[in-house]
Amino acid sequence: MGGTGERRVLIVAGEASGDRHAARVVQGLRSLGPCRVRGVTGPALEGAGAERAAAMEDLAVIGFTGVLARLPRIWRTWRRLLAEAARFQPHAALLVDSPGFNFRIGPALHARGIPVFYYIAPQVWAWHRERAAQMARWVDRLAVVFPFEEPLFRAAGVTTRFVGHPLLEDLEPEVDAARFRSELGLAPGPTRLVGLLPGSRRGEFRAHAPVMIEAVRILRADRERHGGAPLAVALALAPGLEPDAATALDLERAGVRLVRGRTRALQATADCCAVASGTATLETALFGTPLVVVYRTGSLNYAIARRVVTLARIGLPNIVAGEEVAPELIQDDFTPERLARVLGGWLADPAALAARREGLARVRERLGEPGASRRTAEWLWGMTP
């Protein structure tokens, strides 16, 4: 992308978090000079000025078996993107996360002479470590967001740079704690707040929310027997999920408030949280809020994952810290009784909560300084066509 004139970038963002992170990179590119960005986009990218050639939603899948149902759409997106590359003649392709699709489109773009810039590396340190060496054959530059990834990919022959984590750029809660508690109807005082974040996809919500709600029933019953400060519970409905997703849960009877557009306020304000494994666990950890990492998937998906995942822990805060700073309840271990036991133990022991916060501080320390999007944009801008 050296020289003068308008830069043209073909972009692929296959899920909501990638769409948000990519949008900030596009904003960084536009601050450097004239550029045109087109490809697989979501609302954040389009808001940043990227043009849609295919919809991000066509690539959004959960687990190994979810791919099968989406194959026709994925195949259509593949063909459309390659045709677009031929018409658009980009100086570079920016592939963001989504290895299921990008590991197939990337080599095809490289074979057509398009330099490939990959942002937010696939988690080869969790599974398929051989993929790092494969990337060296078709990735021209790789911008990684965890410090331990840079030596791993460099050793495999990939030109790699740790740019920092984009979450550090935009981690402000939507409203401050006082206003959020007021919105929940909580008067100033000793009321403890528990946050539930069951996931951003409908399948995750269905798998996690009922277990979380039942854990709340157990927790309330235990506190009624043994006493303690008043308890409030709020469940965050992720963007893209309609309120009807929670209709069958009977939240009112369980005493759980449903909140929309306040996920980060909940993460920052709650005394502790139960959070579905994924980016939200890292966000919660960066706010310093003690959390339990939970996840449950279909039996086939889990059986496949157990065969390929090489990590003892799956929670991002634990991986970044290099130790368990957040307990994990995965698959059969994710039960209402166990979740209630962990959360209840914390709420009854302020010292335990404080110790968890100290451990979470190490997560932020290891992620570097804010500015990942700008550094990524500058490195991409410097690529020669």
VEXDREN-2710 file (C-alpha; in Angstrom, 1 decimal):
% VEXDREN-2710
k/r/px/py/pz
1/MET/0.0/0.0/0.0
2/GLY/2.9/2.3/-0.5
3/GLY/3.0/5.2/-3.0
4/THR/0.4/7.8/-3.6
5/GLY/-3.3/7.9/-4.4
6/GLU/-6.3/6.0/-3.0
7/ARG/-5.6/2.8/-1.1
8/ARG/-8.0/0.0/-1.7
9/VAL/-8.5/-2.7/1.0
10/LEU/-10.6/-5.8/0.7
11/ILE/-11.8/-6.7/4.2
12/VAL/-13.4/-9.7/5.9
13/ALA/-15.0/-9.5/9.3
14/GLY/-17.1/-12.6/10.1
15/GLU/-18.6/-11.8/13.5
16/ALA/-19.6/-8.9/15.7
17/SER/-16.4/-8.4/17.7
18/GLY/-14.3/-8.6/14.6
19/ASP/-16.6/-6.0/13.0
20/ARG/-16.1/-3.6/15.8
21/HIS/-12.3/-4.0/15.9
22/ALA/-12.0/-3.8/12.2
23/ALA/-14.0/-0.6/12.2
24/ARG/-11.5/1.1/14.4
25/VAL/-8.7/0.0/12.0
26/VAL/-10.6/1.5/9.1
27/GLN/-10.9/4.7/11.0
28/GLY/-7.2/4.7/11.5
29/LEU/-6.6/4.0/7.8
30/ARG/-8.8/7.0/6.8
31/SER/-6.8/9.2/9.1
32/LEU/-3.7/8.4/7.2
33/GLY/-5.0/9.3/3.8
34/PRO/-7.5/8.4/1.1
35/CYS/-8.7/4.8/1.1
36/ARG/-11.6/2.7/0.0
37/VAL/-12.6/-0.4/2.0
38/ARG/-14.9/-3.1/0.7
39/GLY/-15.8/-6.7/1.6
40/VAL/-17.6/-8.8/4.2
41/THR/-18.9/-6.2/6.7
42/GLY/-21.2/-5.6/9.6
43/PRO/-22.8/-2.5/11.0
44/ALA/-19.7/-1.1/12.7
45/LEU/-17.6/-1.4/9.6
46/GLU/-20.3/0.2/7.4
47/GLY/-20.6/3.0/10.0
48/ALA/-16.8/3.6/9.5
49/GLY/-17.3/3.9/5.8
50/ALA/-16.6/0.4/4.5
51/GLU/-18.7/-0.9/1.6
52/ARG/-20.6/-4.2/1.8
53/ALA/-19.9/-6.9/-0.8
54/ALA/-21.3/-9.6/1.5
55/ALA/-23.0/-9.7/4.9
56/MET/-21.1/-10.6/8.1
57/GLU/-24.1/-12.6/9.3
58/ASP/-23.6/-15.1/6.5
59/LEU/-20.3/-16.3/8.1
60/ALA/-21.5/-16.3/11.8
61/VAL/-21.5/-19.9/13.0
62/ILE/-21.2/-21.6/16.4
63/GLY/-19.1/-24.7/16.9
64/PHE/-18.0/-27.4/14.4
65/THR/-21.5/-28.6/13.5
66/GLY/-22.8/-25.1/12.9
67/VAL/-20.7/-24.8/9.8
68/LEU/-22.7/-27.5/8.0
69/ALA/-26.0/-25.5/8.1
70/ARG/-24.2/-22.4/6.8
71/LEU/-22.3/-24.1/4.0
72/PRO/-24.4/-22.8/1.1
73/ARG/-24.2/-19.2/2.4
74/ILE/-20.4/-19.5/3.1
75/TRP/-19.8/-20.9/-0.4
76/ARG/-21.8/-18.0/-2.0
77/THR/-19.8/-15.5/0.1
78/TRP/-16.5/-17.2/-1.0
79/ARG/-17.4/-16.8/-4.7
80/ARG/-18.7/-13.3/-4.3
81/LEU/-15.6/-12.2/-2.5
82/LEU/-13.2/-13.6/-5.1
83/ALA/-15.2/-12.0/-7.9
84/GLU/-15.1/-8.7/-5.9
85/ALA/-11.3/-9.0/-5.6
86/ALA/-11.0/-9.3/-9.3
87/ARG/-13.1/-6.2/-9.9
88/PHE/-11.9/-4.1/-6.9
89/GLN/-8.1/-4.9/-7.4
90/PRO/-7.2/-4.2/-3.8
91/HIS/-3.7/-3.2/-2.7
92/ALA/-4.2/-5.5/0.3
93/ALA/-6.7/-7.8/2.0
94/LEU/-7.4/-7.3/5.7
95/LEU/-8.6/-10.5/7.3
96/VAL/-10.0/-10.1/10.8
97/ASP/-10.2/-13.2/13.1
98/SER/-12.8/-15.7/11.8
99/PRO/-10.2/-18.5/10.9
100/GLY/-12.9/-20.9/9.7
101/PHE/-13.5/-18.7/6.6
102/ASN/-10.3/-16.7/6.5
103/PHE/-8.0/-19.7/6.4
104/ARG/-9.7/-20.6/3.1
105/ILE/-10.1/-17.2/1.5
106/GLY/-6.7/-16.0/2.5
107/PRO/-4.6/-18.5/0.5
108/ALA/-6.9/-17.9/-2.5
109/LEU/-6.3/-14.2/-2.3
110/HIS/-2.6/-14.7/-1.9
111/ALA/-2.5/-16.9/-5.0
112/ARG/-4.1/-14.0/-6.9
113/GLY/-1.2/-11.7/-5.9
114/ILE/-3.0/-9.8/-3.2
115/PRO/-0.9/-9.1/-0.1
116/VAL/-2.7/-10.5/3.0
117/PHE/-2.7/-8.7/6.3
118/TYR/-4.2/-10.7/9.2
119/TYR/-5.5/-9.0/12.3
120/ILE/-6.3/-10.9/15.5
121/ALA/-4.7/-14.2/15.1
122/PRO/-6.5/-17.6/15.2
123/GLN/-5.9/-19.3/18.5
124/VAL/-3.4/-21.8/17.3
125/TRP/-2.0/-22.0/20.8
126/ALA/-5.3/-23.6/21.8
127/TRP/-5.6/-26.0/18.9
128/HIS/-4.0/-26.8/15.5
129/ARG/-0.5/-25.4/16.3
130/GLU/0.5/-26.5/12.8
131/ARG/-1.6/-23.7/11.4
132/ALA/1.0/-21.2/12.5
133/ALA/3.5/-22.7/10.0
134/GLN/0.7/-22.9/7.3
135/MET/0.1/-19.2/7.7
136/ALA/3.7/-18.4/6.8
137/ARG/2.9/-19.5/3.2
138/TRP/0.1/-16.9/2.6
139/VAL/0.1/-14.2/5.3
140/ASP/2.3/-11.3/4.6
141/ARG/1.8/-9.6/8.0
142/LEU/0.1/-10.7/11.2
143/ALA/-0.9/-8.3/13.9
144/VAL/-1.5/-10.1/17.2
145/VAL/-3.3/-8.9/20.3
146/PHE/-1.7/-11.1/23.0
147/PRO/2.0/-10.7/23.8
148/PHE/2.7/-14.4/24.0
149/GLU/1.5/-14.9/20.4
150/GLU/4.3/-12.9/18.8
151/PRO/7.2/-15.3/19.5
152/LEU/5.0/-18.3/18.7
153/PHE/4.1/-17.1/15.2
154/ARG/7.6/-15.6/14.5
155/ALA/9.1/-19.0/15.3
156/ALA/6.7/-20.5/12.7
157/GLY/8.0/-18.1/10.1
158/VAL/5.2/-15.5/10.1
159/THR/6.1/-11.8/10.0
160/THR/4.3/-10.9/13.3
161/ARG/3.9/-7.8/15.5
162/PHE/2.2/-7.5/18.9
163/VAL/0.0/-4.4/18.6
164/GLY/-1.8/-4.5/21.9
165/HIS/-5.4/-5.4/22.5
166/PRO/-8.2/-3.3/21.0
167/LEU/-10.4/-3.7/24.1
168/LEU/-8.1/-1.3/25.9
169/GLU/-9.2/1.5/23.5
170/ASP/-12.9/1.4/24.2
171/LEU/-13.6/-0.1/27.6
172/GLU/-15.8/2.7/29.1
173/PRO/-19.1/1.6/30.6
174/GLU/-22.2/3.1/28.9
175/VAL/-23.1/4.9/32.2
176/ASP/-21.4/5.2/35.5
177/ALA/-22.1/2.9/38.5
178/ALA/-24.4/5.4/40.3
179/ARG/-26.7/5.9/37.3
180/PHE/-26.7/2.2/36.4
181/ARG/-27.8/1.2/39.9
182/SER/-30.4/3.9/39.8
183/GLU/-31.7/2.6/36.4
184/LEU/-32.0/-0.8/38.1
185/GLY/-34.0/0.7/40.9
186/LEU/-31.3/0.0/43.5
187/ALA/-31.2/2.6/46.3
188/PRO/-27.7/3.6/47.7
189/GLY/-26.8/1.0/50.2
190/PRO/-25.5/-2.5/50.8
191/THR/-27.4/-4.3/48.0
192/ARG/-25.0/-6.7/46.2
193/LEU/-25.3/-7.0/42.4
194/VAL/-24.6/-10.1/40.4
195/GLY/-24.2/-9.9/36.6
196/LEU/-25.2/-12.7/34.1
197/LEU/-23.7/-12.6/30.6
198/PRO/-24.9/-15.7/28.8
199/GLY/-23.4/-15.0/25.4
200/SER/-24.0/-13.0/22.2
201/ARG/-25.4/-15.7/20.1
202/ARG/-28.8/-17.2/20.3
203/GLY/-27.4/-20.8/20.7
204/GLU/-25.1/-19.6/23.6
205/PHE/-28.0/-17.8/25.2
206/ARG/-30.2/-20.9/25.1
207/ALA/-27.4/-23.1/26.5
208/HIS/-26.3/-20.8/29.3
209/ALA/-29.2/-18.6/30.5
210/PRO/-31.5/-21.3/32.0
211/VAL/-28.6/-22.6/34.1
212/MET/-27.7/-19.2/35.3
213/ILE/-31.3/-18.4/36.3
214/GLU/-31.6/-21.6/38.2
215/ALA/-28.3/-20.8/40.0
216/VAL/-29.9/-17.5/41.0
217/ARG/-32.9/-19.3/42.5
218/ILE/-30.5/-21.5/44.6
219/LEU/-28.4/-18.5/45.6
220/ARG/-31.5/-16.5/46.7
221/ALA/-32.8/-19.5/48.7
222/ASP/-29.4/-19.9/50.4
223/ARG/-29.2/-16.3/51.3
224/GLU/-32.8/-16.4/52.8
225/ARG/-31.7/-19.2/55.0
226/HIS/-28.4/-17.8/56.1
227/GLY/-28.9/-14.1/55.8
228/GLY/-26.7/-11.5/54.0
229/ALA/-27.0/-8.2/52.2
230/PRO/-29.9/-7.8/49.8
231/LEU/-29.2/-9.3/46.4
232/ALA/-30.0/-7.9/42.9
233/VAL/-29.3/-9.8/39.7
234/ALA/-29.2/-8.4/36.1
235/LEU/-28.9/-10.3/32.9
236/ALA/-27.3/-8.6/29.9
237/LEU/-29.0/-9.2/26.6
238/ALA/-26.4/-8.8/23.9
239/PRO/-26.9/-6.7/20.8
240/GLY/-28.6/-8.7/18.0
241/LEU/-30.6/-10.8/20.5
242/GLU/-34.3/-9.9/20.7
243/PRO/-36.1/-9.7/24.0
244/ASP/-38.1/-12.8/23.1
245/ALA/-34.9/-14.8/23.6
246/ALA/-35.5/-14.4/27.3
247/THR/-39.3/-14.8/27.4
248/ALA/-39.3/-18.4/28.4
249/LEU/-37.0/-17.8/31.4
250/ASP/-39.6/-16.1/33.6
251/LEU/-37.0/-13.6/34.7
252/GLU/-39.5/-11.6/36.8
253/ARG/-40.3/-14.7/39.0
254/ALA/-36.6/-15.3/39.4
255/GLY/-36.1/-11.7/40.4
256/VAL/-33.7/-11.0/37.5
257/ARG/-33.7/-7.7/35.7
258/LEU/-33.1/-7.8/31.9
259/VAL/-30.8/-5.0/30.6
260/ARG/-30.0/-4.0/27.1
261/GLY/-27.3/-1.6/26.0
262/ARG/-25.7/-1.7/29.4
263/THR/-23.5/-4.7/29.2
264/ARG/-20.3/-2.9/30.1
265/ALA/-22.0/-1.0/32.9
266/LEU/-23.1/-4.3/34.3
267/GLN/-19.5/-5.7/34.0
268/ALA/-18.0/-2.7/35.7
269/THR/-20.6/-2.3/38.4
270/ALA/-21.4/-5.8/39.5
271/ASP/-19.8/-7.4/42.6
272/CYS/-19.3/-10.5/40.5
273/CYS/-20.4/-12.1/37.3
274/ALA/-21.1/-15.3/35.5
275/VAL/-19.8/-14.9/31.9
276/ALA/-19.9/-17.2/28.8
277/SER/-16.5/-18.0/27.5
278/GLY/-15.3/-15.5/24.9
279/THR/-14.4/-11.8/24.6
280/ALA/-16.8/-10.8/27.3
281/THR/-14.7/-12.7/29.9
282/LEU/-11.7/-10.6/29.0
283/GLU/-13.8/-7.4/29.2
284/THR/-15.1/-8.3/32.6
285/ALA/-11.6/-9.1/33.8
286/LEU/-10.3/-5.7/32.5
287/PHE/-12.9/-4.0/34.6
288/GLY/-11.5/-5.9/37.6
289/THR/-14.8/-7.6/38.4
290/PRO/-14.5/-11.2/39.7
291/LEU/-16.1/-13.7/37.3
292/VAL/-16.9/-17.3/36.7
293/VAL/-16.2/-18.4/33.1
294/VAL/-18.9/-20.8/31.9
295/TYR/-19.6/-22.7/28.7
296/ARG/-21.7/-25.5/27.4
297/THR/-22.1/-26.7/23.8
298/GLY/-23.6/-29.7/22.0
299/SER/-22.1/-33.1/22.9
300/LEU/-20.7/-33.6/19.4
301/ASN/-19.0/-30.1/19.4
302/TYR/-17.6/-30.8/22.8
303/ALA/-16.3/-34.2/21.9
304/ILE/-14.5/-32.7/18.9
305/ALA/-13.1/-29.8/20.9
306/ARG/-11.7/-32.2/23.6
307/ARG/-9.7/-34.0/20.9
308/VAL/-8.1/-30.9/19.5
309/VAL/-7.9/-28.3/22.3
310/THR/-4.5/-28.5/24.0
311/LEU/-5.0/-26.0/26.8
312/ALA/-5.8/-26.8/30.4
313/ARG/-7.9/-23.6/30.7
314/ILE/-10.1/-22.0/28.1
315/GLY/-11.0/-18.6/29.7
316/LEU/-9.1/-15.7/28.1
317/PRO/-8.3/-14.1/31.5
318/ASN/-6.7/-17.3/32.7
319/ILE/-4.8/-17.7/29.4
320/VAL/-3.5/-14.1/29.5
321/ALA/-2.6/-14.3/33.2
322/GLY/-0.9/-17.7/32.9
323/GLU/-2.8/-18.9/36.0
324/GLU/-6.4/-19.3/37.1
325/VAL/-7.7/-15.9/38.0
326/ALA/-11.3/-16.8/37.1
327/PRO/-12.8/-20.3/37.9
328/GLU/-14.1/-22.2/34.9
329/LEU/-17.3/-24.3/34.8
330/ILE/-17.3/-26.0/31.4
331/GLN/-19.8/-28.5/30.0
332/ASP/-20.9/-31.0/32.6
333/ASP/-19.3/-28.9/35.4
334/PHE/-21.6/-26.0/34.5
335/THR/-24.5/-26.7/36.8
336/PRO/-26.7/-24.4/38.8
337/GLU/-25.5/-25.8/42.1
338/ARG/-21.8/-25.3/41.3
339/LEU/-22.3/-21.8/39.9
340/ALA/-24.4/-20.8/42.9
341/ARG/-21.7/-22.2/45.2
342/VAL/-18.9/-20.1/43.7
343/LEU/-20.9/-16.9/43.5
344/GLY/-22.4/-17.3/47.0
345/GLY/-19.0/-18.0/48.5
346/TRP/-17.6/-14.7/47.0
347/LEU/-20.6/-12.7/48.2
348/ALA/-20.2/-14.0/51.7
349/ASP/-16.5/-13.3/51.8
350/PRO/-15.3/-9.8/50.9
351/ALA/-11.7/-10.9/51.3
352/ALA/-12.2/-13.6/48.6
353/LEU/-13.6/-11.0/46.2
354/ALA/-10.7/-8.7/46.9
355/ALA/-8.2/-11.5/46.2
356/ARG/-9.9/-12.2/42.9
357/ARG/-9.6/-8.5/41.9
358/GLU/-5.9/-8.6/42.7
359/GLY/-5.4/-11.5/40.3
360/LEU/-7.4/-9.8/37.6
361/ALA/-5.1/-6.8/37.7
362/ARG/-2.4/-8.9/36.2
363/VAL/-4.5/-9.4/33.1
364/ARG/-4.5/-5.7/32.2
365/GLU/-0.8/-5.4/33.0
366/ARG/0.0/-8.1/30.3
367/LEU/-2.0/-6.6/27.5
368/GLY/0.2/-3.5/26.9
369/GLU/-0.9/0.0/26.1
370/PRO/-4.0/1.3/24.3
371/GLY/-3.6/2.2/20.6
372/ALA/-3.9/-1.3/18.9
373/SER/-6.1/0.0/16.1
374/ARG/-3.9/2.9/15.2
375/ARG/-0.7/0.7/15.3
376/THR/-2.4/-1.9/13.1
377/ALA/-3.6/0.7/10.6
378/GLU/-0.1/2.2/10.3
379/TRP/1.5/-1.2/9.7
380/LEU/-1.1/-2.0/7.1
381/TRP/-0.7/1.3/5.4
382/GLY/3.0/0.7/5.0
383/MET/2.5/-2.5/3.0
384/THR/3.6/-2.2/-0.6
385/PRO/1.2/-3.4/-3.3
END
